[in-house]
Amino acid sequence: MSSQALHWAAPELAWIFASVVVLIILVVAHAQWKARITRRLGDIPLIHRMTSDVSRTMQWTRWGLIVVAITLLCTAVLRPQYGMREAELQNRGIDVVIALDMSKSMLVRDVAPNRLQAAIVELNEVLDRLSGGRVALVPFAGTAFTQTPLTTDLDAVRAYLDALRVEDMPVGGTRVGQAIRHVIRIFEQVDEDRESEDEDDDNPLDQPAASHFRAIILVSDGEDHDEDALEAARLAKEQNIRIYTVGIGRQNSSAPIPVVSTEGAQVGWVTSEENTPLFSDLNVALLRDIADQSDGSSYIYGEDDVAEALSTALDALEKQEYEHHYESLREDRFQFLLIPAFLLLLLEAVLPDRRRRRRRLLR
């Protein structure tokens, strides 16, 4: 990525050059219309003598100046950039929120020792591989809450992660969509706080700037008790948030949901109103759809090397974050097109389209 190469910041606006083509067509059509009108008037030599002081060369010159000026203005709209401005550029990492399913189905033991503990072990390995950025922890079941806000203190995140218990969740069930929306609100609040700090020059706090690209690591068995997950994932994509889902559980193998005491011992099974055991399945399809809706990726515990795959994905997102900041340091050069464009329009305005008549001296 050379800083000395010409770069266009808004190439998607290239369609605006169609206005130049339309202008040229209108100029030519106007000239042809005037020629037809002149022929219809009849005595061509007489008309030429009557308009002898009109300079067609100057008329075409004025139209040419307008076309060139409009072309320069259209080029300026594409924001040509060349060179770099001096600034400190650091690879600060990205903001990542871990959304961990804490519903009762995460206690199923189709993976050892159970889904929740397997997820915690895997997430700790992911935290060990992070090279920078901030991390937040959001447990969820029937509702979601922020256990730790975005922080660079990964040891604190690990401590809270290891202390999570299903019994501590205030509302049962699983609402993945609500969890995603809760994380989106976290990012929105960070942006609002950053804007208020920028307005307050005397603010002594020097918090890390929010990243442009963000990530959600959604760890769940995919059971969902509402239909909001995909819509929430689409909303996340609109805000440059990628969702990386991790499915915990065994595919194509239903397992009963245990009831665990406060001491961690199994004391029975979760049952329905008919007093029959409830079984839990790994919903791979939903997790993949959530990842696809947000341009993220989906992984399955036990089939993929989750920690390695997530580290690779987050590293790629960090690279995009670095390139985004790199792009923001390019020097805009559109002003070098605006100045000659306005000068050409000014010149067109003052140029006469009539010849100067020579005065005869009377003796």
N, C-alpha and C positions, 0 to 999 in steps of 0.2 A: 504494500500500500504506500505508494510514493507521495510525499507531500508536495512535490514539484509537478505533479500531473494535474491537468485541468480536470475539474470535477463539476458535475451538475447536481445541485442539491434538490431540484424539483423536476426531474426529467419527465415525470408523468404529465406535466403541463405542456408538452411539446405540441399538443393539438392546437394550441393557440396560434401557431404559424398558419393555420388555415385562414385566419383573418387577413394575412398578407396576400395570400392567393386571391381571396375574395376582393380585396382592394384593387389588385392589378386587373382582375376581370372587369370590375366596375369602371376603372379608368379607360380601358380599351373600349368597352361598350359605350361609354360616354363620347369618346372621340368618333366612333363609327356613327353614332346617332347624330352628332353635329354635322358630319359629312353628308349624311342622307338629307338632313334639313336644308343644307346649303344647295344640294343638287335640285331639290324640289322648288327652290326659289327662282330658278330659271337662269338669269344672266350671271354666269360664274365670274367672267372678267370684271364685271361691274362690282360684284360683291367683294372680290379680292381688292379692288382699288379702294372701296369704302372701309375695308378693315386692314389696310396696308400698315397701319401703325401697331397692329397686334402682332406680337412675336410668338410664333408657334414654338420656337426653340425655347423661349423663356417659360412658356406654359408647360411644356414637357419637362423642363428642368425643375419647375416647382413640384409637379407630380412626382418626379423622381426623388426629390428631397423628402417628400412625405412618405413614400414607400420605404426608403432607407431608414427613416426615423422610426417608423412603425416596426420594421424588422429588428432594429436595435432594442426597442422597448420589449418586444416579444422575447428576445434572447435574454434580456435582463430578468424577465419573469422566471426563467428557468434557474436563476441564481447561480451563475458561474462562480466557482471557487478555485483559488490558486494560492498555494503557500499555506503556512500555519502561523497562528498567533502563539506567542509564548505563554505557557501555563504549565503548572505542575499537574502531571497526569499519573494517577495511581490506579493500579488494578485492585479496587476495593472489594471486589466480590459482589454478590447479589443478596437480596433479601429473600429468605426462605422461611416458609411456615410449615411446620409438621402438623398435620391434622390426623390425629390418631383415634380410630374407632374404639370406644370403650363400652360398647353394648355387651350384654350378657353372652351373645353368641361368640364373642372373642375369647371366651373361656373354653370353647370346644377343644378337645385334645386330639384332633386329627393330625396335628403337627406337634412335635415335642418342644417344651412340656405342654404348652397350649398356644393358641393363636396369639394372644396378647404378649406373653413372654417372648415368643419367637420374634414378634414385631419389634419389641424393645431392644433385644439383642442386635437385630439388624440395623435399627436406627442409630444405636450407639456406634456401630461401625461406620455408618454414613457420616456421623458427626466427626469421627476421627479423621476422615478423609477430606473434610472441608478445608480449603486453603484460605478462606477469608469470608467477609460478608457478615450478615446478621441472621439470627435464627430465632423463631418464636415457636411456642408449643401450644396447640389448641386441641384438647381432648373433646370428644363429642359422643353423644348417643342420641337421645331424643331432643337434646339441646346442645349447644356448643358454648364454650367459654375460653378465655385467654388464661392459660396457666402461667406462661412467661411471655412478656412482650418481646418485640424484636431487640436482640441484644448480641453483642460480640462475646459475651461470657458463656462459652459453650459448656463449661463445667456446671454452671447453674442449670442449664437446660438438661444436662445429663442427670443431675440430682433429682429434678422434678419428674423427669421421664421415668426413672427407676422407682419413684415413690407412687406412681399412679395405681389406683385400684378401681375395679369395676364398681365395687360397693359404694364408692364415693360419688358416683354420678347422680345428680338430683332427679333426672328424668330418664326413664327407660326408653327402649326402642332405638331406632336408627334413622336419622334424617341427614343424609349426606348433603343434600342441597342446602340445608340450613348451615351446615358446617362450612361449605364453600363460601356462602354469602357472608358469614361471620369473618372469614379470613379477608375477603375483599374489603370489608369495612375497616379492618386493621390497616390495610395498605392505604385506604382513603384517609384515615385519620393521620397517618404518618405524613402524607402529602399536605394536609391542612396544617399540621404543626410546623412543617418546614416552611410553608408560605408565611405563617405568622412570625417565625423567627427571622426570615429574610426582611420582613417589614420592620422588625424591632432591631435596630442596629446596636442597641445597648445590651442585648441579651447575652449574658455571660456564658450560656451553655453552648458548647461546640459539638453538636450531635452529628454523626455521620450522615451524609446526604443520602436520601432514598435512591435506590437503584431504579433505572428505567425498566429493566426486565426483572420480573419477580417469579417465584416458583412456589407451588404448593406440593408437598409430598403427602399424598392422601393414602393412608394405610388402613385397609378395611377388608372385611370378607365379602363386601359388596351387597349385603342385605340392606334394603332401603324401604322405609315405610311411607314414603311420599314420592311424587313424580317430578320433583323440582331440580333434581341433580343435573340433568343435561342443560336446562335453561340457565342454571347458575354457572355451569362450565362455559357456556357461550358468553355470558357476561364477563367472566374472568378473562377470556381471550381478548375481548374488546379493550381491556386495561393492561395488555401485555403481560398477563399472568399465565404461566404454563402450569398445567397440573400433571404431575407424575404419580400414577396410581400404583400401589403395591397390593396385590391380592394375597391374603393370608388364609390358608386352608387347603384342603385336598379337593381337586376337581372330581366331579362325577361320583361323589361319595358323601351322602348325607350323614350327619352325626348328631346325636342328641346334645342338647344344651344343658350343662350341669349347673346345679345350684351350689354355691360355695359359701361357707361360713366366713365370719370375720377373721378367723384364724387360718383361712386358706384351705380348709378341708372340705371335700365334697360331701354334701348332705342330702343330695337327691337330684332330681331332674326338673327342668322347667316344663310345665304341662299346660295343655290347653284347657278350655272350659269343660271339655269332655273328659278331663283327667288323663289325657294321652300325652306322651312325651312329644315335645316340639323338636324338630330337626332343623339343622342349619346347613345350607349349601354355599359353596363359593360361587358368587355371581360374577364370573369373568366378563361376560358380555357388557354389563353395566360399567364396570371399571374401564374397559377398553373404550367404550363410547365416551365416557367422561374425558379420558385422555385425548381422544381424537378431536373432540369439540374444542379443546383448548390448545391444540397443536403440541400436546405433550406426548408422553410415552407410558405404556402400561407394562408392568412386570408381575411375575407370579413367584411367590416365595417357594423355594424347593425346586423350581424349574430354571430360574434365572439367577445369575449371580447379582442379587439385588444391589448390594453395596457398590460393587464395581460399576454396574450399569447406571445407577443414579449419579455416581461421581463423574462418570463420563458425560452424562447429560447436563449436569450442573456446570461442569467445566466448559462445555460448548456454549451454555447460556452466559457464562462469565465472559467468554470471548466476544459474544455479541454486545454485552454491556461495555466492554473496553472499546470495541469498534464504534459504538454509539457515541461515547465520549470523544473518541478520536475525530469522528465526523464533526462534532460540535466545535472543534478547535480550528476548523478550516476557515480561511479568510474569504469573506464574500467580496467579489469584484464587480458586482452588478452596477455599482455607481460609475464605473468607467464606461459603461454603455449608456447610462441615463444622461450623462453630461453632453456627449455629442448628439444624442437624440434630440434633446431640448434645443441645442444650438441649431441643428438642422431645421427644426420646426420654426425657430425664430427667424432664420435666414429666409425660409419659404414665405413667411409673413411679410417681410420687408421687400422682397424682390418684386419689381414691377413686371407686368406681362405685356407692356406696350413699349414700343421704341420711342426714343426721344426725337421729336420733330426738329429739323434744322430750320432756323430762322433765316429768311432772306434779308439781306441788307438793302434798304431802299435809298437810292441816291437822288 
